[in-house]
Amino acid sequence: MTENFHRKSGDVLPVDQRCPSPRQVMDTQKEALRRIIGTLANKREELQHFLDSIDGSLSGLQDESCKAMMELEAELDQLRSSLEERGAELREMIKGEEQRKKAELKRQRSEGACALQSCDDLLAFSNQTLTVSDEDDFLTAARLIKERVTMAPAFRLTTRPCVSESMSQFAVDFSAEREGLHKLHFLPGQSHRHPGRSPFPVEVFGFWRSVPRAPEIDVSGCSVQDNAVRVTWRPAAEADADGCRPIQRYELEYRKTGRRSVLVGGACWERICEIGETQVTISGLKFDSPFVVVRVRARNKAAAGEFSEPVALETRAFSFGFDEATAHADLRVHGDTVTWEPQGVRGHDPRLRSKEKSRGAWPFD
């Protein structure tokens, strides 16, 4: 009767319709709490992946810093080696010129010493001739002196040094090179851009050098099938005015993950190097995760550029395993391998033994 009459304003509702029961309130709150728990669990998983990513970045930062330091030391060693090599060449040029001039001056001094000795001998002979009283002997000696004077080395030898002691042609001024050394800097790139510094390439010793820009992955050209992932990308347009060296090869990194978000961490990055084209096929994969995240970067003769924006490709993975606890008593599970091992009396049946030999063990991928 209460449920059939038409209620008017001011009518009092039945008690069971005015307020829910404590059980209903509790069920409602439990459902709301479950949603909160699910949201918190998802957020916790996301935060845990974020922390794992930060830890990976810290570890990678240490590795990259060590690598950058090693590359810097290697370049500095090459610079020192080149400087020492060029310095040795310049020293050899000075020493060679010094030896040449020394040889010329020593030869000229030796000839001058011989001419001086000849002149002294001729002078002594001439003075002795003046003391001769016999006319015939004097005339003979005078005629001989005239012949010797005509052929004397002292009158055929130049009295000026054939070479100069000056070494002014080897004067050096490396002020421009020192200024160039002060301009030494890291190759310009996204990682090297700081506030107040130009993002454009830096001129070093008259050459413009730059790292290549990040390529762009062509998602429409990527495919996932038959345990293989095909990735294609487009190289960034490099302006010739920037003087960027041509791209020589590409490097691709990929890792498996359980979520579509590329920011969520997963397995460690695996790298494929020395890619000469704008596509590559990653074969031999085991699709045991729903997604594969890929990224690619270009490399020229100078350095490697930044990685492209990562892209998550869906694998539609289907993964299953064997549970040893619920398996048949005659089955032995070892990872992905199942072995038939008959137990009890049936193990003595020769037919079962023959079947066992024919079956053996078989793996499951």
C-alpha positions as CSV (number, residue, x, y, z in Angstrom):
1,M,0.0,0.0,0.0
2,T,2.8,2.3,0.8
3,E,4.5,1.6,-2.5
4,N,1.3,2.2,-4.7
5,F,0.0,5.6,-3.6
6,H,1.0,8.8,-5.4
7,R,3.4,10.8,-3.2
8,K,2.9,14.5,-2.8
9,S,5.3,17.1,-1.6
10,G,5.8,16.8,2.1
11,D,5.1,13.1,2.1
12,V,7.5,11.0,4.2
13,L,9.5,8.3,2.3
14,P,9.8,4.8,3.7
15,V,12.8,4.3,6.0
16,D,14.4,1.8,3.6
17,Q,14.4,4.4,0.8
18,R,15.4,7.5,2.8
19,C,19.0,6.2,3.8
20,P,21.1,3.3,2.6
21,S,21.9,0.5,5.0
22,P,25.4,0.4,6.6
23,R,26.2,-2.6,4.3
24,Q,25.4,-0.5,1.2
25,V,27.5,2.4,2.5
26,M,30.4,0.0,3.2
27,D,30.2,-1.6,-0.2
28,T,30.1,1.8,-1.9
29,Q,33.1,3.0,0.1
30,K,35.0,-0.2,-0.6
31,E,34.4,0.3,-4.3
32,A,35.6,3.9,-4.1
33,L,38.6,2.7,-2.1
34,R,39.4,0.0,-4.6
35,R,39.5,2.7,-7.3
36,I,41.7,4.9,-5.2
37,I,44.0,1.9,-4.6
38,G,44.1,1.1,-8.3
39,T,45.0,4.8,-9.1
40,L,47.6,4.8,-6.4
41,A,49.1,1.5,-7.6
42,N,49.3,2.8,-11.2
43,K,50.9,6.0,-9.9
44,R,53.3,4.1,-7.8
45,E,54.3,1.9,-10.7
46,E,54.8,5.1,-12.8
47,L,56.9,6.7,-10.1
48,Q,58.9,3.5,-9.7
49,H,59.6,3.4,-13.4
50,F,60.5,7.1,-13.2
51,L,63.0,6.5,-10.3
52,D,64.4,3.5,-12.3
53,S,64.8,5.8,-15.3
54,I,66.5,8.5,-13.1
55,D,68.9,5.8,-11.7
56,G,69.6,4.6,-15.3
57,S,70.2,8.2,-16.3
58,L,72.6,8.7,-13.4
59,S,74.5,5.6,-14.3
60,G,74.5,6.6,-18.0
61,L,75.6,10.1,-17.1
62,Q,78.6,8.6,-15.3
63,D,79.5,6.4,-18.3
64,E,78.9,9.3,-20.8
65,S,81.1,11.6,-18.7
66,C,83.9,9.1,-18.6
67,K,83.5,8.5,-22.3
68,A,83.6,12.3,-23.0
69,M,86.6,12.7,-20.8
70,M,88.4,9.9,-22.5
71,E,87.6,11.4,-25.9
72,L,88.8,14.8,-24.8
73,E,92.1,13.3,-23.5
74,A,92.5,11.4,-26.8
75,E,92.0,14.6,-28.8
76,L,94.4,16.5,-26.6
77,D,97.0,13.8,-26.9
78,Q,96.6,14.0,-30.7
79,L,96.9,17.7,-30.5
80,R,100.1,17.4,-28.4
81,S,101.4,14.8,-30.7
82,S,100.7,16.9,-33.8
83,L,102.3,19.9,-32.1
84,E,105.4,17.9,-31.1
85,E,105.6,16.4,-34.6
86,R,105.4,19.8,-36.2
87,G,107.9,21.2,-33.7
88,A,110.3,18.4,-34.5
89,E,110.0,19.2,-38.3
90,L,110.6,22.9,-37.6
91,R,113.7,22.1,-35.4
92,E,115.0,19.9,-38.2
93,M,114.6,22.7,-40.7
94,I,116.7,25.0,-38.5
95,K,119.3,22.4,-37.8
96,G,119.5,21.5,-41.5
97,E,120.1,25.1,-42.4
98,E,122.7,25.5,-39.6
99,Q,124.6,22.4,-40.8
100,R,124.5,23.7,-44.4
101,K,125.9,27.1,-43.5
102,K,128.5,25.5,-41.2
103,A,129.7,23.3,-44.0
104,E,130.0,26.3,-46.4
105,L,131.8,28.4,-43.9
106,K,134.2,25.6,-42.9
107,R,135.0,25.0,-46.6
108,Q,135.6,28.7,-47.1
109,R,137.8,28.9,-44.0
110,S,139.9,25.9,-45.1
111,E,140.4,27.5,-48.5
112,G,141.3,30.8,-46.8
113,A,143.8,29.0,-44.5
114,C,145.5,27.4,-47.5
115,A,145.7,30.8,-49.3
116,L,147.1,32.4,-46.2
117,Q,149.8,29.8,-45.9
118,S,150.6,30.1,-49.6
119,C,150.8,33.9,-49.2
120,D,153.1,33.6,-46.2
121,D,155.4,31.2,-48.1
122,L,155.5,33.5,-51.2
123,L,156.1,36.6,-49.0
124,A,159.0,34.9,-47.2
125,F,160.5,33.8,-50.6
126,S,160.2,37.3,-52.0
127,N,162.0,38.8,-49.0
128,Q,164.8,36.3,-49.3
129,T,165.1,37.1,-53.0
130,L,165.8,40.7,-52.2
131,T,169.0,39.6,-50.5
132,V,170.4,37.8,-53.6
133,S,173.4,39.6,-55.1
134,D,173.9,37.6,-58.3
135,E,172.0,39.1,-61.2
136,D,171.1,35.8,-62.9
137,D,169.9,34.2,-59.7
138,F,167.9,37.3,-58.9
139,L,166.2,37.5,-62.3
140,T,165.4,33.8,-62.1
141,A,163.9,34.2,-58.6
142,A,162.0,37.3,-59.6
143,R,160.5,35.6,-62.7
144,L,159.4,32.6,-60.5
145,I,157.8,35.0,-57.9
146,K,155.8,36.6,-60.6
147,E,154.5,33.2,-61.8
148,R,153.6,32.2,-58.3
149,V,151.8,35.4,-57.6
150,T,149.8,35.0,-60.8
151,M,148.7,31.5,-59.7
152,A,148.5,32.3,-55.9
153,P,145.2,31.2,-54.3
154,A,145.1,34.4,-52.3
155,F,144.4,36.4,-55.4
156,R,141.7,33.9,-56.7
157,L,139.8,33.6,-53.4
158,T,136.9,35.9,-52.4
159,T,137.4,37.6,-49.1
160,R,133.6,37.7,-48.3
161,P,131.7,34.9,-46.5
162,C,129.6,32.9,-48.9
163,V,126.8,32.6,-46.4
164,S,125.4,34.9,-43.7
165,E,125.1,34.0,-40.0
166,S,121.6,35.4,-39.9
167,M,118.8,33.0,-39.4
168,S,116.0,35.6,-39.7
169,Q,114.1,33.4,-42.2
170,F,113.2,31.1,-39.3
171,A,111.5,33.8,-37.2
172,V,108.2,32.5,-35.7
173,D,105.0,34.1,-34.5
174,F,102.3,31.7,-33.3
175,S,100.0,34.3,-31.8
176,A,97.3,33.4,-34.3
177,E,97.6,29.8,-33.5
178,R,97.6,30.5,-29.8
179,E,94.4,32.5,-30.3
180,G,93.0,29.6,-32.2
181,L,93.9,27.2,-29.3
182,H,91.9,29.5,-26.9
183,K,88.9,29.0,-29.2
184,L,89.0,25.3,-28.8
185,H,85.5,24.1,-27.7
186,F,83.2,21.2,-27.8
187,L,81.3,20.5,-30.9
188,P,78.0,22.5,-31.0
189,G,74.9,20.4,-30.3
190,Q,71.8,20.2,-28.2
191,S,73.7,18.9,-25.2
192,H,76.3,21.7,-25.5
193,R,73.9,24.6,-25.6
194,H,74.0,26.8,-22.5
195,P,72.3,30.1,-21.7
196,G,74.3,33.0,-23.2
197,R,76.1,30.8,-25.8
198,S,75.4,30.6,-29.5
199,P,73.6,27.5,-30.7
200,F,75.2,27.8,-34.1
201,P,78.4,26.0,-35.2
202,V,81.7,27.3,-33.9
203,E,84.5,28.2,-36.3
204,V,87.7,26.4,-35.3
205,F,90.9,27.1,-37.3
206,G,88.8,28.4,-40.2
207,F,86.5,25.3,-40.4
208,W,82.8,25.1,-39.5
209,R,82.0,22.0,-37.6
210,S,78.6,20.7,-36.3
211,V,77.0,17.6,-35.1
212,P,74.0,16.2,-37.1
213,R,70.5,16.9,-35.9
214,A,68.2,14.2,-34.7
215,P,66.3,12.2,-37.3
216,E,62.6,11.7,-37.2
217,I,61.1,8.1,-37.0
218,D,58.5,7.5,-39.7
219,V,55.9,5.6,-37.7
220,S,53.8,4.8,-40.8
221,G,56.7,3.0,-42.3
222,C,57.4,0.9,-39.3
223,S,56.1,-2.6,-39.0
224,V,56.1,-5.5,-36.4
225,Q,55.7,-9.1,-37.6
226,D,57.3,-12.5,-37.5
227,N,59.5,-11.7,-34.4
228,A,61.0,-8.8,-36.3
229,V,60.6,-5.0,-36.1
230,R,61.2,-2.8,-39.2
231,V,62.1,0.8,-38.3
232,T,62.3,3.6,-40.9
233,W,63.2,7.2,-40.3
234,R,63.8,10.5,-42.1
235,P,67.1,12.4,-41.7
236,A,66.8,16.0,-40.5
237,A,67.3,18.6,-43.2
238,E,70.8,20.1,-42.7
239,A,71.5,23.5,-44.2
240,D,74.7,23.7,-46.2
241,A,75.3,27.1,-44.7
242,D,75.7,25.5,-41.4
243,G,78.6,23.6,-42.7
244,C,77.4,20.3,-41.2
245,R,79.4,17.4,-42.4
246,P,77.5,14.7,-44.3
247,I,76.0,11.9,-42.3
248,Q,78.0,8.7,-42.6
249,R,75.9,6.2,-40.6
250,Y,73.1,5.8,-38.1
251,E,72.8,4.1,-34.7
252,L,69.5,2.7,-33.4
253,E,68.6,1.7,-29.8
254,Y,65.6,-0.4,-28.7
255,R,64.3,-1.9,-25.5
256,K,61.2,-3.8,-24.4
257,T,58.6,-2.3,-22.1
258,G,55.3,-3.2,-20.7
259,R,53.6,0.2,-21.3
260,R,53.0,2.4,-24.3
261,S,54.4,5.5,-22.6
262,V,58.0,6.0,-23.8
263,L,58.8,7.7,-20.5
264,V,58.2,4.6,-18.6
265,G,61.4,2.5,-18.1
266,G,61.8,-1.0,-19.3
267,A,64.7,-3.3,-20.2
268,C,68.2,-1.9,-20.9
269,W,68.8,-0.3,-24.2
270,E,70.3,-2.4,-26.9
271,R,72.2,-0.8,-29.8
272,I,72.7,-1.5,-33.5
273,C,75.6,0.4,-35.0
274,E,77.0,1.1,-38.5
275,I,73.6,1.5,-40.3
276,G,74.2,2.9,-43.7
277,E,70.5,3.4,-44.7
278,T,67.5,5.1,-43.2
279,Q,65.9,1.8,-42.2
280,V,66.8,-1.3,-40.3
281,T,65.1,-4.6,-39.4
282,I,65.6,-5.9,-35.9
283,S,65.2,-9.7,-36.3
284,G,65.3,-12.6,-33.9
285,L,63.3,-10.9,-31.2
286,K,61.1,-12.7,-28.7
287,F,57.9,-10.8,-28.3
288,D,57.5,-11.3,-24.5
289,S,56.5,-7.6,-23.9
290,P,53.6,-5.6,-25.3
291,F,55.8,-2.8,-26.7
292,V,59.2,-2.1,-28.1
293,V,60.6,1.4,-27.8
294,V,63.0,2.6,-30.5
295,R,65.1,5.7,-31.1
296,V,67.8,6.6,-33.7
297,R,70.6,9.1,-34.1
298,A,72.9,10.2,-36.9
299,R,76.6,10.3,-36.9
300,N,79.1,12.1,-39.1
301,K,82.9,12.3,-39.2
302,A,82.8,14.8,-36.3
303,A,80.5,13.2,-33.8
304,A,77.2,11.6,-33.1
305,G,74.0,13.7,-32.7
306,E,71.1,13.5,-30.3
307,F,68.7,10.6,-30.4
308,S,65.3,11.1,-32.0
309,E,62.1,11.2,-30.0
310,P,61.5,7.6,-28.9
311,V,58.6,5.7,-30.4
312,A,56.7,2.8,-28.9
313,L,55.7,0.0,-31.3
314,E,53.1,-2.5,-30.3
315,T,54.2,-6.1,-30.6
316,R,50.8,-7.8,-29.7
317,A,52.9,-10.2,-27.7
318,F,51.5,-13.5,-26.6
319,S,53.6,-15.0,-23.8
320,F,52.8,-18.2,-21.8
321,G,54.7,-20.4,-19.5
322,F,54.5,-23.9,-17.9
323,D,53.5,-24.4,-14.3
324,E,55.3,-27.3,-12.8
325,A,53.0,-27.4,-9.8
326,T,49.9,-28.0,-11.9
327,A,51.5,-30.1,-14.7
328,H,50.8,-33.8,-15.2
329,A,52.6,-36.1,-12.8
330,D,54.6,-37.6,-15.8
331,L,55.7,-34.2,-17.1
332,R,58.9,-32.6,-15.9
333,V,59.1,-28.8,-16.5
334,H,62.5,-27.2,-16.8
335,G,62.0,-23.6,-17.9
336,D,60.8,-23.7,-21.5
337,T,61.4,-27.5,-21.8
338,V,59.0,-30.3,-20.9
339,T,60.2,-33.8,-20.5
340,W,57.9,-36.9,-20.4
341,E,59.0,-39.1,-17.4
342,P,56.5,-42.0,-16.7
343,Q,56.1,-42.8,-13.1
344,G,55.0,-45.9,-11.2
345,V,54.2,-49.3,-12.6
346,R,53.4,-47.9,-16.0
347,G,57.1,-47.0,-16.4
348,H,57.8,-50.8,-16.7
349,D,55.5,-51.2,-19.7
350,P,57.7,-51.7,-22.7
351,R,55.2,-49.9,-24.9
352,L,55.4,-46.8,-22.7
353,R,59.2,-47.0,-22.7
354,S,59.2,-47.1,-26.5
355,K,56.9,-44.1,-26.6
356,E,59.1,-42.4,-24.1
357,K,62.1,-43.0,-26.3
358,S,60.3,-41.8,-29.4
359,R,58.9,-38.6,-27.6
360,G,62.0,-37.6,-25.7
361,A,62.1,-33.9,-24.8
362,W,60.9,-31.0,-26.8
363,P,61.4,-27.3,-26.2
364,F,58.8,-24.6,-26.5
365,D,59.7,-21.1,-27.6
